Amino acid sequence: MGTAQKVLRRPAGAVRGLALDIGSSRTRVWAPGAGVLADVPSGPVRRGRVIDATPHQHLLRRVATDAFGDSLDDTVVMLCHPVLADSEWRETARRMVAGIGPARVVSVDSARATAAYAAPAGGGPLLVVDLGAELTEVTLLVDGTVQDARLAEVGLDDLPGEGGSTAALVDATAEMVMDLWRSDGTGAIRGALRRGILVTGGGALRLDLTGRLALRLGVRLRLANDPATSTVRGAGLLLSSALRHPGSGHR
């Protein structure tokens, strides 16, 4: 196994759940008490859609077996999905995860997962921009629920080579924000913009991209802590809550 595919660390003691974030570029697995167990290149995933579940099943089974031993019957997987994922995506991903043998699969959208880990204190409406490898999502959360969202099938992988312009991705992202503004009849988007946009995903690490986006929108951007893994970490926090309160999870 190459360095990029290395399982990062083995948890101390048994844990009974895993959080899973399958991105177009990377797949990340998190467990209570252990943190990020794996951060590896994704199997065949195109624009957020799982094309071939087999590589992910193999990874999950390897990580779960290392964490739990041979019996996986009592495990729970908190599965992240794009906010606007269709029913086909969700069913494909859930079947893939169920194939490793967990008793229950709980799903959460990526914006709520990110907010669980990285939302600023104080409550109120929150605008989350996820700058991924092949997808960009803009989501308005109000009281922890998705009020509205936009998706563009464009991301970091579509940018030109080193030193190339980020203008097309900035334009697409800004247009989604403005479209949410035009569609909002409650004033929530205005409050969210005053609070600052929470930016996550690999693109949050591109200061040329985030700087240009901040100038274009004329608002403050809040970069999530460890933005590349903030979604899976937030899903892990939700998982821990679901394990403590079994009836509270979202299927």
Secondary structure, DSSP 8 states (H G I E B T S, - for coil): --GGG-B----SS---EEEEEE-SSEEEEEETTTEEEEEEE-SSEETTEES--HHHHHHHHHHHHHHH-S--TT-EEEEEE-TT--HHHHHHHHHHHHTT--SEEEEEEHHHHHHHHH--TT-S-EEEEEE-SS-EEEEEEETTEEEEEEEES--GGGS-STT---HHHHHHHHHHHHHHHHH-SSSHHHHHHHH-EEEESGGGG-HHHHHHHHHHHTS-EEE-SSTTTHHHHHHHHHHHHHHHSGGG---
